[in-house]
Amino acid sequence: MTDVISSPTGPPTDESVDGFLDGPGTEGPDLDLGSDERVLRRDDSSAVLRLSEAEAAVLAGDPDDPPTGDAADQRMILNMGPSHPSTHGVLRLMLEMEGETILRTKPVIGYLHTGMEKTAEDLTYLQGPTNVTRMDYAAPLFSELAFSLAVEQLLGIDVPPRATWIRMLMCELNRVASHLLFQATNGMDLGAVSMMIYGWREREEVLRFFEKVTGLRMNHNYIRPGGVAADLPDGWQDDLRRLLDLIPPRLDEYDTLLTGQPIFRERLQGVGVMTPAEALALSATGPILRSTGYAWDLRRDQPYLAYDEVEFDVIVGTHGDSFDRYAIRLNEIRESLRIVEQIIDLMPEGDYRTQDKKVTPPPRARIDESMEALIHHFKIFTEGFHVPEGETYAAVESPRGELGCYLVSDGGPKPYRMHIRGPSFVNLQTLPHLMEGGLIADGVAVVSSVDPIMGEVDR
């Protein structure tokens, strides 16, 4: 497996995030907020906004008494979201602006909080995937996979080879669907409205296959501890070959429509630039980290499932700007389809879930014949199976970066604690750096290039 450089873009920006210091804020000439203003100072004299809502209201001034004369040149606070269509969910950005230039940014989250990590403590390990699958709703199978891998590590059980390859197949198709959704929404955010139709059209074909396999288009509860919920249906190879014939030519059309389009490139090249050191300091992963030229992909660097048995390239960028992040996701679709093509030929025969009776219910036909099978089935789905005491962490490479599941068991049938390392949550902290010094219109492009899923942020 090799690193592939995505399409070159404009000149890189040489900035650094080394040397974070706490210090006073940069205030307008006629403003004095005293020591209550809190900022995070960088060595290049820029800062990340740390204001309470009350302080922001003071800085913004009275909307019924607009400033005039010299006071009209003061900075203002602008709220972008949480109901703005270009924030991809209920994300609120507090922007300190001078004219149309963004000086500082404060992401505000929590508008979609559902308490999923706390809810996990009241669900059995068999019910767990139904909870975590609703976090990243654009790529639900990855959350199910991370949770199931963590449970299997605590149980110390091996998953049958066919189940492993089915998981890999479904996750790569989910990566394709997620990146197609990015192509659709990113195009619409930048004014290429027709891309919303085209990206949605191709994603529909992938979701149609998911519905045939799992019964659902999203929130599948398909990957479970011990394997998967059901085997692949008859004719799955033909369905996948049809997808492999359909999608690549459409990707070439995206290239023609967007990649070489002068307006599209102007909106993305040199916008939201980040260096490898900055991305690592902010714990960014996925396309954001790889866009800086740092080749890090868990499928290659910390292999799980059977990724060490297939050939694929890790796509990396050059300048770490929004165009690189677009190009990486477009080419990752091609690499995922390349993996799917190999899986069709390499898929082993056998069981689709472990035959360990501790975690696997008996076959449906046995329930009508055996009282023991009925009791076994009843116990698994009511009380659940007990997991040995311990703690573990399992991570997978989701379309947005490293998705990890930290699980603590006290020996009972439910997790004592569960924490999800959501890549969207971590990647959001790059926004103040990426948006600093840009225009408000560039802010829309930057948020789109980060590709956050707020269900994963406010979990």
DOFI-531600 format. One line per 2 residues: number of its first residue (from 1); for each residue x, y, z of C-alpha. Coordinates in Angstrom, 3 decimals. Each point is the difference from the previous one (the first is absolute). Example, Ala and Ser with C-alpha at 12.3 -4.5 7.8 and 13.67 -1.06 7.14 Angstrom:
1 = 12.300,-4.500,7.800; 1.370,3.440,-0.660
This chain:
1 = 0.000,0.000,0.000; 1.376,3.350,-0.995
3 = -0.741,3.673,0.569; -1.587,1.809,-2.925
5 = 0.226,3.774,-0.280; -3.299,1.690,-0.895
7 = -0.243,2.810,-2.555; 2.420,2.899,0.699
9 = -1.430,3.327,1.057; 1.159,3.526,0.809
11 = 2.984,0.989,2.148; 0.042,-1.308,3.580
13 = -0.149,2.298,3.012; 2.829,-0.232,2.529
15 = -1.682,0.336,3.394; 0.533,-1.735,3.291
17 = -2.047,-0.811,3.051; 3.016,-0.556,2.223
19 = 0.093,1.959,3.219; -3.616,0.405,1.110
21 = -0.158,2.599,2.794; -2.829,1.459,2.046
23 = -0.170,3.760,-0.325; -2.291,3.004,-0.362
25 = -2.231,0.372,-3.028; 0.349,2.296,-2.945
27 = -2.595,2.694,0.501; -1.350,2.667,-2.316
29 = 1.293,3.582,0.432; -3.100,1.120,1.922
31 = -0.657,-3.236,1.903; 1.197,-1.056,3.424
33 = -1.359,-3.263,1.289; 2.506,-0.155,2.841
35 = 1.472,-3.235,1.255; -3.200,-1.992,-0.553
37 = 0.755,-0.639,-3.676; 1.726,-3.328,-0.470
39 = 2.050,-0.872,-3.058; 2.436,-2.669,-1.101
41 = 3.036,1.862,-1.315; 2.296,-1.314,-2.761
43 = 3.519,1.169,-0.698; -1.149,1.687,-3.237
45 = -2.109,2.440,2.111; -3.309,-1.577,-1.073
47 = -2.447,-1.398,2.519; -2.951,-2.322,0.401
49 = -3.143,1.654,1.348; -0.898,-0.801,3.617
51 = -3.057,2.136,0.822; -3.095,-0.669,2.033
53 = -3.315,0.852,-1.645; -0.369,3.041,2.276
55 = 3.435,1.304,-0.991; -0.793,-0.629,-3.665
57 = -3.190,2.056,0.356; 2.009,2.905,1.460
59 = 2.498,-0.208,-2.843; -2.761,-0.181,-2.631
61 = -1.719,3.137,1.353; -3.644,1.017,-0.151
63 = -1.610,-1.115,-3.302; -2.588,2.807,0.361
65 = 2.743,2.635,0.225; 2.435,-0.691,-2.885
67 = 3.357,1.766,0.254; 0.865,2.917,-2.244
69 = 3.193,1.777,-1.006; 3.235,-1.457,1.330
71 = -1.899,-2.406,2.257; -1.396,-1.707,-3.122
73 = 3.463,-1.466,-0.624; -0.093,-2.069,3.182
75 = -0.036,-3.757,-0.074; -3.224,-1.928,0.315
77 = -1.122,-3.422,1.183; -1.991,-2.010,-2.535
79 = -1.753,-3.276,0.787; 0.146,-2.533,-2.814
81 = -2.436,-2.768,0.915; -1.222,-2.062,1.742
83 = -2.733,-0.026,-2.651; 2.181,1.050,-2.928
85 = -0.248,-2.535,-2.874; 3.750,0.155,-0.707
87 = 1.015,-1.109,3.512; -1.119,-3.567,-0.819
89 = -2.130,-0.310,3.116; -0.494,1.928,3.200
91 = 3.502,1.488,0.155; 0.279,3.582,1.217
93 = 3.031,2.102,-0.847; 0.588,3.283,1.821
95 = 2.040,2.100,-2.393; 1.848,3.180,0.926
97 = 0.138,1.948,-3.232; 1.475,3.162,-1.394
99 = -1.964,0.721,-3.119; -0.244,-3.371,-1.758
101 = 3.275,-1.301,1.453; -0.150,-2.606,2.775
103 = 2.400,0.847,2.830; -0.948,-2.624,2.558
105 = -2.379,-2.948,0.169; -1.653,-1.856,2.853
107 = -1.844,-3.239,-0.871; -2.973,-0.545,2.318
109 = -1.375,-3.545,0.217; -2.559,-1.847,2.085
111 = -3.216,0.834,-1.832; -0.558,-3.653,-0.991
113 = 1.205,-1.690,3.186; -1.667,-3.393,0.409
115 = 2.041,-1.593,2.795; 0.824,-3.103,-2.014
117 = 3.109,-0.862,2.027; -2.028,0.079,3.238
119 = -2.851,-1.885,-1.657; 2.484,-2.784,-0.851
121 = 0.308,-0.797,3.733; -3.661,-1.110,0.036
123 = 0.149,-2.108,-3.162; 1.319,-3.534,-0.301
125 = 2.973,-0.669,-2.257; -2.388,-1.457,-2.570
127 = -2.072,3.198,0.055; 3.101,2.215,-0.182
129 = 0.284,0.183,-3.813; -3.547,1.421,-0.233
131 = 1.231,2.911,2.120; 3.385,0.793,-1.540
133 = -1.223,-0.365,-3.606; -1.937,3.264,0.457
135 = 3.112,2.066,0.750; 1.597,0.446,-3.430
137 = -3.198,-0.390,-1.987; 1.837,0.468,-3.312
139 = 2.293,-2.984,0.748; -1.818,-2.068,2.644
141 = 1.745,-3.311,-0.687; 3.335,1.345,1.259
143 = -1.442,0.775,3.444; -1.486,-3.498,0.144
145 = 3.368,-1.463,-1.005; 2.022,1.889,2.632
147 = -2.449,-1.012,2.757; -0.077,-3.645,-1.117
149 = 3.813,-0.225,-0.223; 0.292,1.378,3.548
151 = -2.535,-2.512,1.367; 1.737,-2.872,-1.802
153 = 3.345,1.025,1.485; -1.488,-0.182,3.501
155 = -1.665,-3.334,-0.766; 3.167,-1.393,-1.572
157 = -1.926,-1.592,-2.877; 0.983,-0.374,-3.647
159 = -2.363,0.987,-2.788; -0.383,-2.398,-2.972
161 = 1.947,1.088,-3.110; -3.161,0.494,-2.057
163 = -1.422,2.377,2.616; 3.259,1.965,-0.054
165 = -0.086,0.407,-3.767; -3.715,0.887,0.003
167 = 0.760,2.721,2.555; 2.800,1.335,-2.171
169 = -2.233,-0.043,-3.097; -2.825,1.869,1.700
171 = 2.305,2.586,1.562; 1.710,0.822,-3.289
173 = -3.377,0.406,-1.692; -1.022,2.239,2.905
175 = 3.155,2.065,-0.579; -1.039,0.394,-3.641
177 = -3.504,1.105,1.025; 1.370,2.468,2.563
179 = 2.475,1.590,-2.413; -2.697,0.224,-2.690
181 = -2.114,1.901,2.508; 2.976,2.312,0.586
183 = 0.359,0.607,-3.740; -3.704,0.881,-0.163
185 = -0.114,2.385,2.979; 3.423,1.522,-0.674
187 = -1.032,0.820,-3.556; -3.244,1.589,1.156
189 = 1.768,2.031,2.708; 2.265,1.486,-2.657
191 = -2.757,0.711,-2.505; 0.287,-3.113,-2.200
193 = -3.615,-0.909,0.733; -0.168,-2.745,-2.631
195 = 2.593,-1.992,1.998; -2.617,-0.501,2.708
197 = -2.131,-1.874,-2.524; 2.872,-2.039,-1.439
199 = 1.609,-0.946,3.337; -3.367,-0.956,1.453
201 = -0.782,-2.078,-3.101; 3.104,-2.189,0.333
203 = -0.350,-0.283,3.785; -3.541,-1.292,-0.519
205 = 1.402,-3.009,-1.878; 2.238,-0.922,2.944
207 = -2.831,0.444,2.500; -2.172,-2.248,-2.148
209 = 2.587,-2.773,0.444; 0.087,0.662,3.768
211 = -3.773,-0.337,0.141; 0.215,-3.323,-1.780
213 = 2.628,-1.331,2.443; -1.030,1.523,3.338
215 = -3.642,0.914,-0.566; 0.714,3.699,0.655
217 = 1.549,2.949,-1.849; 1.695,1.366,3.140
219 = 0.325,-0.808,3.742; 0.388,-3.633,-0.989
221 = 0.841,-1.896,3.220; 1.677,-2.443,-2.396
223 = 3.503,-0.367,1.446; -0.404,-1.616,3.415
225 = 2.339,-1.580,2.585; 0.936,-3.383,-1.412
227 = -0.581,0.735,-3.683; -2.821,1.505,-2.056
229 = -3.778,-0.255,0.238; -0.550,-1.930,-3.245
231 = 1.918,-1.483,-2.906; 0.236,1.757,-3.351
233 = -3.057,-0.617,-2.219; 0.067,-2.041,-3.177
235 = 1.356,1.951,-2.946; 2.046,2.428,2.093
237 = 2.973,-0.344,-2.346; -2.106,1.105,-2.988
239 = -1.349,2.969,1.964; 3.517,1.100,0.900
241 = 1.317,-0.396,-3.540; -2.837,2.226,-1.184
243 = 1.124,2.621,2.548; 3.609,-0.377,-1.143
245 = -1.095,0.611,-3.597; -2.246,2.937,0.927
247 = 1.955,2.186,2.439; 3.530,0.425,-1.504
249 = -1.221,1.692,-3.224; -2.108,2.330,2.139
251 = 3.115,0.907,2.041; 1.708,0.940,-3.260
253 = -2.963,2.291,-0.677; 0.520,1.620,3.415
255 = 3.621,0.594,-0.978; -1.109,1.720,-3.199
257 = -2.711,2.020,1.739; 1.930,1.116,3.081
259 = 3.721,-0.755,0.165; 1.039,2.078,-2.995
261 = -2.705,2.645,0.408; 1.714,3.406,0.563
263 = -2.653,1.408,2.352; -0.057,-3.199,2.067
265 = 3.787,-0.001,0.319; 0.049,3.689,0.963
267 = -2.447,-0.711,2.807; 2.135,-2.842,1.415
269 = 3.685,0.488,-0.862; 1.929,1.662,2.795
271 = -3.101,0.137,2.210; 0.175,-1.575,3.458
273 = 3.698,-0.903,-0.152; 1.603,-2.181,2.668
275 = 3.500,-1.458,0.420; 0.747,-3.534,1.239
277 = 1.305,1.343,3.339; -3.182,1.989,0.552
279 = -2.246,-2.934,-0.898; 1.879,-2.303,2.395
281 = -0.077,2.608,2.789; -3.783,0.238,-0.388
283 = -0.392,-3.836,-0.137; -1.587,0.159,-3.457
285 = -0.359,-3.308,-1.862; -1.473,-1.250,-3.251
287 = -0.048,2.143,-3.162; 0.885,3.132,2.016
289 = 3.294,-1.512,1.185; 0.758,-1.729,-3.303
291 = -0.628,3.231,-1.931; 3.133,1.440,1.647
293 = 2.139,-2.772,-1.525; 0.139,-2.110,3.186
295 = -0.860,-3.546,-1.097; -1.887,-1.521,2.928
297 = -2.745,-2.547,-0.576; -0.894,-2.605,2.640
299 = -0.870,-2.520,-2.708; 3.665,-0.027,-1.005
301 = 1.890,1.161,3.116; -1.962,-1.992,2.610
303 = -1.763,-2.654,-2.121; -3.281,-1.455,1.231
305 = -2.486,-2.380,-1.642; 1.812,-1.266,-3.151
307 = 1.351,3.269,-1.404; 3.514,-1.439,-0.028
309 = -1.198,-2.515,-2.624; -1.254,2.513,-2.571
311 = 1.786,2.574,-2.122; -0.881,3.677,0.221
313 = 1.727,3.387,0.050; -0.092,2.619,2.745
315 = -0.910,3.291,-1.645; 1.882,3.035,1.324
317 = -0.006,3.675,-0.910; 2.709,2.607,-0.451
319 = -1.065,3.313,1.516; -2.622,-0.846,2.589
321 = -2.673,2.271,-1.476; -3.681,-0.532,-0.712
323 = 0.699,-1.111,-3.566; 2.290,-2.777,1.224
325 = -2.706,-1.207,2.365; -2.474,-0.084,-2.896
327 = 2.440,-1.845,-2.283; 0.889,-2.545,2.695
329 = -3.611,-0.970,0.582; -0.677,-0.286,-3.725
331 = 2.960,-2.342,-0.461; -0.769,-1.979,3.152
333 = -3.265,-1.027,-1.666; 2.063,-1.540,-2.801
335 = 2.238,-1.812,2.509; -3.004,-1.367,1.915
337 = -1.496,-1.331,-3.233; 3.375,-1.593,-0.715
339 = -0.200,-1.785,3.372; -3.594,-1.088,-0.662
341 = 1.075,-1.525,-3.313; 2.625,-2.091,1.798
343 = -2.464,-1.069,2.699; -2.353,-1.460,-2.633
345 = 2.762,-2.398,-1.069; 1.423,-0.722,3.470
347 = -3.201,-0.414,2.052; 0.339,-3.301,1.933
349 = -2.763,-2.489,0.671; -1.155,-0.865,3.500
351 = -1.988,1.455,2.877; -1.006,3.635,0.109
353 = 0.096,0.043,3.818; 1.853,-1.868,2.715
355 = -1.471,-3.269,1.211; 0.972,0.769,3.599
357 = -3.316,-0.670,1.773; 0.876,2.589,2.615
359 = -0.621,2.884,-2.405; -1.924,-1.548,-2.917
361 = -3.686,-0.944,0.270; -1.071,-3.415,-1.314
363 = -1.381,-0.331,-3.547; -3.664,0.904,-0.359
365 = -0.967,-3.546,-0.990; 1.498,-1.442,3.217
367 = -2.260,2.150,2.194; -3.082,-1.958,-1.118
369 = 1.687,-3.333,0.769; 1.949,0.539,3.217
371 = -1.001,1.516,3.347; 3.702,0.585,0.759
373 = 0.365,1.973,-3.229; -3.050,2.106,0.911
375 = 1.425,0.761,3.463; 3.395,0.786,-1.520
377 = -1.596,2.377,-2.517; -2.101,1.650,2.730
379 = 2.981,0.554,2.336; 2.201,1.576,-2.690
381 = -2.658,2.494,-1.097; -1.258,0.912,3.486
383 = 2.916,-0.186,2.425; 2.775,0.076,-2.616
385 = 3.378,-1.729,0.113; 2.521,0.824,2.719
387 = 3.343,1.498,-1.039; 3.160,-0.577,2.083
389 = 1.186,2.885,2.154; 2.507,2.318,-1.666
391 = 0.445,2.981,-2.288; 0.988,0.331,-3.634
393 = 0.215,2.409,-2.946; -0.691,-0.844,-3.633
395 = 0.477,2.459,-2.859; -0.994,-0.060,-3.676
397 = 0.585,2.379,-2.907; -3.348,1.656,-0.647
399 = -0.565,2.409,-2.926; 0.732,2.864,2.425
401 = 3.022,-1.413,1.810; 0.760,-2.188,2.999
403 = -3.219,-1.282,1.558; 0.760,-1.721,3.293
405 = -2.051,-1.779,2.642; 1.260,-0.110,3.604
407 = -1.907,-2.606,1.978; 0.106,-0.943,3.691
409 = -1.676,-3.187,1.260; -0.738,-0.911,3.628
411 = -0.795,-3.602,-0.917; -3.709,0.602,-0.585
413 = -2.196,-0.074,-3.097; 0.203,3.786,-0.523
415 = 3.012,2.312,-0.415; 1.125,1.768,3.174
417 = 1.242,2.902,-2.134; 0.203,0.732,-3.721
419 = 1.697,2.893,-1.751; 0.142,0.605,-3.752
421 = 2.923,1.891,-1.494; -1.990,1.768,-2.695
423 = 2.214,1.405,-2.789; -2.518,2.757,-0.797
425 = 0.212,1.226,3.606; 3.785,0.145,-0.075
427 = 0.210,1.450,-3.514; -2.299,2.893,0.938
429 = 2.787,1.534,2.082; 1.886,0.688,-3.229
431 = -2.670,2.498,-1.100; 1.339,3.056,1.924
433 = 3.384,-0.488,-1.645; -1.311,-0.802,-3.487
435 = -2.446,2.926,-0.090; 2.275,2.689,1.462
437 = 0.713,2.819,-2.462; -2.424,-1.297,-2.626
439 = -3.223,1.465,-1.298; -3.432,-0.997,1.231
441 = -0.600,-1.701,-3.368; 3.208,-1.999,0.542
443 = -1.363,-1.063,3.383; -2.772,-1.921,-1.742
445 = 2.585,-1.806,-2.171; 2.166,-0.824,3.035
447 = -2.856,-1.467,2.055; -1.040,-2.081,-2.990
449 = 3.570,-1.279,-0.499; 0.163,-1.174,3.639
451 = -3.177,-2.036,-0.662; -1.298,-0.140,3.598
453 = -2.902,-2.230,1.023; -1.650,1.582,3.024
455 = -1.586,-3.232,1.204; 3.538,-1.193,0.664
457 = 1.004,3.303,1.631; -2.952,0.299,2.382
459 = -0.167,-3.652,0.925
